[in-house]
Amino acid sequence: MQTLNVWLDARSYPIHVGAGLLGRSELILTLLKVPAVAIVSNQTIAPLYLSTLADGLRAGGVRIAEIILPDGEQHKNWQTLNHIYDALLENRCERATTVIALGGGVIGDLAGFAAATYQRGVPFIQIPTTLLAQVDSSVGGKTGINHPLGKNMIGAFWQPRLVLADTDTLKTLPDRELRAGLAEVIKYGLIRDLPFFEWLEANIERLLARDGDALTYAIQRSCVNKAEVVAADEREAGERALLNLGHTFGHAIEAGLGYGEWLHGEAVAAGTQMAGELSRRLGWLGSSDCARVAGLFERAGLPVRGPRLGADRYLELMALDKKVSAGRLRLVLLKRIGLGVVSAEAGESDIRAAIEACCHD
């Protein structure tokens, strides 16, 4: 097991990464205020991993409420959130009860938002079971649900007490989900860690083959990058916005097609190519840089062209992005590979052209 920390003063917390961690209940037991937890999972993950987690906690004298949700991004909404509230109330969960998210990014976001708002805030633990959740969504305290007009538009910042990333859970992860997670891994190299990007270029096949050492290294390096950014800017007043490279375009793809049609990482990959093309039009990236980025995404089995929703529809959806300030869209772009910036310099004509250049014919 490797451990790193997100430093947020009194709200600092550890991230444990390694194999076999689901069975190590002592890592959780020491953090519980009272011996009571509510485990939120879904119909796909619960049959695989819930018993391992729950049995260890019960052996430690913990009372457990199990809350099983339907699987999929399309369920990240008010109706599913209310199902969690119903279960918390029916099980008489108190303010000291810890909510544990066992699953991917959707479960983490839903359970975290429920924890942030139930009785005005209860303790929360993240146990991510997908690569995307282990390297990104479980770290940093962003929680929320989708609105039909925009992704993650309703939510709260609520830091976990612990992130437990058991790499064994990746053994059952579908190939498509693994590839989607790699989009967020590649992002860290693009925005702030050129040596990591170069390492990914040399090792992407090892990651696709689920080489344990390579996956562990990629997860740790990604979490180090995210932890540093979150510690410097917890509530996204500045630097943390860099973590949204490709996301403004990508969220438009997800909302435009309907949530769940494309996986989040797939939409981010295509959105990152749009951001790269826009950076090229601003004179920051060369054509060879854009080709290099596209080449890595393609080797990872990810799309580099978005669906043809039409530039008007993209812009309509992007106008609802959380990074809009004073009516002006701020985008995460690349000054060079390894250096991201948040910029409002791009004009609408260039944004339109970048979208059209990176959509399917």
CORLIN-V335338 format. One record per residue. N is the residue number from 0. RES is the residue in one small letter. PSI is psi in whole degrees, -180 to 180 (* if undefined). BURIAL is + if it has 16 or more other C-alpha atoms within 10 Angstrom, else -. Layout:
n=<N/N>
res=<RES/RES>
psi=<PSI/PSI>
burial=<BURIAL/BURIAL>
This chain:
n=<0/1/2/3/4/5/6/7/8/9/10/11/12/13/14/15/16/17/18/19/20/21/22/23/24/25/26/27/28/29/30/31/32/33/34/35/36/37/38/39/40/41/42/43/44/45/46/47/48/49/50/51/52/53/54/55/56/57/58/59/60/61/62/63/64/65/66/67/68/69/70/71/72/73/74/75/76/77/78/79/80/81/82/83/84/85/86/87/88/89/90/91/92/93/94/95/96/97/98/99/100/101/102/103/104/105/106/107/108/109/110/111/112/113/114/115/116/117/118/119/120/121/122/123/124/125/126/127/128/129/130/131/132/133/134/135/136/137/138/139/140/141/142/143/144/145/146/147/148/149/150/151/152/153/154/155/156/157/158/159/160/161/162/163/164/165/166/167/168/169/170/171/172/173/174/175/176/177/178/179/180/181/182/183/184/185/186/187/188/189/190/191/192/193/194/195/196/197/198/199/200/201/202/203/204/205/206/207/208/209/210/211/212/213/214/215/216/217/218/219/220/221/222/223/224/225/226/227/228/229/230/231/232/233/234/235/236/237/238/239/240/241/242/243/244/245/246/247/248/249/250/251/252/253/254/255/256/257/258/259/260/261/262/263/264/265/266/267/268/269/270/271/272/273/274/275/276/277/278/279/280/281/282/283/284/285/286/287/288/289/290/291/292/293/294/295/296/297/298/299/300/301/302/303/304/305/306/307/308/309/310/311/312/313/314/315/316/317/318/319/320/321/322/323/324/325/326/327/328/329/330/331/332/333/334/335/336/337/338/339/340/341/342/343/344/345/346/347/348/349/350/351/352/353/354/355/356/357/358/359/360>
res=<m/q/t/l/n/v/w/l/d/a/r/s/y/p/i/h/v/g/a/g/l/l/g/r/s/e/l/i/l/t/l/l/k/v/p/a/v/a/i/v/s/n/q/t/i/a/p/l/y/l/s/t/l/a/d/g/l/r/a/g/g/v/r/i/a/e/i/i/l/p/d/g/e/q/h/k/n/w/q/t/l/n/h/i/y/d/a/l/l/e/n/r/c/e/r/a/t/t/v/i/a/l/g/g/g/v/i/g/d/l/a/g/f/a/a/a/t/y/q/r/g/v/p/f/i/q/i/p/t/t/l/l/a/q/v/d/s/s/v/g/g/k/t/g/i/n/h/p/l/g/k/n/m/i/g/a/f/w/q/p/r/l/v/l/a/d/t/d/t/l/k/t/l/p/d/r/e/l/r/a/g/l/a/e/v/i/k/y/g/l/i/r/d/l/p/f/f/e/w/l/e/a/n/i/e/r/l/l/a/r/d/g/d/a/l/t/y/a/i/q/r/s/c/v/n/k/a/e/v/v/a/a/d/e/r/e/a/g/e/r/a/l/l/n/l/g/h/t/f/g/h/a/i/e/a/g/l/g/y/g/e/w/l/h/g/e/a/v/a/a/g/t/q/m/a/g/e/l/s/r/r/l/g/w/l/g/s/s/d/c/a/r/v/a/g/l/f/e/r/a/g/l/p/v/r/g/p/r/l/g/a/d/r/y/l/e/l/m/a/l/d/k/k/v/s/a/g/r/l/r/l/v/l/l/k/r/i/g/l/g/v/v/s/a/e/a/g/e/s/d/i/r/a/a/i/e/a/c/c/h/d>
psi=<134/142/133/172/147/115/108/49/-125/-18/19/154/156/153/116/130/129/179/146/19/-23/-30/-3/75/-22/-25/-25/-42/-38/-15/-10/132/-40/158/63/132/157/116/120/123/-170/176/-17/-45/-38/-46/-23/-41/-11/-41/-39/-46/-49/-40/-42/-40/-41/-37/-25/10/21/134/134/131/126/125/109/123/162/156/139/148/-30/-13/7/75/-179/-39/-45/-39/-43/-30/-38/-46/-44/-47/-40/-41/-44/-32/8/44/135/180/-24/-4/135/129/128/125/119/98/-161/-160/-35/-46/-43/-43/-43/-51/-38/-40/-40/-44/-37/-26/-22/124/34/23/118/161/153/138/138/125/85/139/3/159/-43/-43/-36/-33/-11/-73/-23/-16/130/-13/8/129/160/-178/167/154/149/-27/-13/145/137/33/-13/120/-166/155/122/103/141/165/-19/144/124/102/98/110/-18/-27/-18/-14/-28/4/128/150/-41/-40/-37/-47/-41/-38/-32/-24/-42/-32/-48/-35/-44/-39/-39/-39/-24/4/75/-43/-34/-40/-43/-38/-41/-39/-35/-18/12/-35/-35/-39/-43/-29/2/36/123/-45/-41/-44/-45/-44/-45/-40/-47/-46/-40/-45/-36/-47/-47/-40/-40/-42/-44/-42/-33/-24/76/-41/25/48/-15/-98/-34/-26/-23/-27/-9/20/126/-9/-34/-46/-43/-41/-34/-39/-47/-47/-39/-37/-23/128/131/-15/-48/142/155/-46/-34/-44/-37/-39/-49/-39/-35/-36/-37/-42/-38/-42/-40/-39/-37/-42/-25/-2/15/-44/150/167/-35/-33/-46/-41/-36/-44/-47/-38/-40/-43/-42/-40/-29/-3/27/152/143/5/137/170/150/82/-18/137/-35/-44/-42/-50/-37/-46/-38/-26/-17/4/148/-16/3/128/127/37/3/131/124/130/149/119/177/119/-36/170/122/-1/102/156/153/121/143/19/-26/132/164/-37/-40/-39/-45/-45/-39/-40/-50/-34/-21/25/158/144/*>
burial=<-/-/-/-/+/+/+/-/-/-/-/-/+/+/+/+/+/+/+/-/+/+/+/-/+/-/-/+/+/-/-/+/-/-/+/+/+/+/+/+/+/+/-/-/+/+/-/-/+/+/-/+/+/+/-/+/+/-/-/-/-/+/+/+/+/+/+/+/+/-/+/+/+/-/+/+/+/-/-/+/+/-/-/+/+/-/+/+/-/-/-/-/+/-/-/+/+/+/+/+/+/+/+/+/+/+/+/+/+/+/+/+/+/+/+/+/-/+/-/-/+/+/+/+/+/+/+/+/+/+/+/+/+/+/+/+/+/+/+/+/+/+/+/+/+/+/-/-/+/+/+/+/-/-/+/+/-/+/+/+/+/+/+/+/+/+/+/-/+/+/-/-/-/-/-/-/+/+/+/+/+/+/+/+/+/+/+/+/+/+/+/+/+/+/-/+/+/+/-/+/+/-/-/+/-/-/+/+/-/+/-/+/-/+/+/+/-/+/+/+/+/+/+/+/+/+/+/+/+/+/+/+/+/+/+/-/-/-/+/+/+/+/+/+/+/+/+/+/+/+/+/+/+/+/+/+/-/-/+/-/-/+/+/+/+/+/+/+/+/+/+/+/+/+/+/+/+/+/+/+/+/+/-/+/+/+/-/-/+/+/-/-/+/+/-/+/+/-/-/+/+/+/+/+/+/+/+/+/+/-/+/-/-/+/+/-/+/+/+/+/+/-/+/-/-/-/-/-/+/+/+/+/+/+/+/+/+/+/+/+/+/+/-/-/-/+/-/-/-/+/+/+/-/+/+/+/+/+/+/-/->
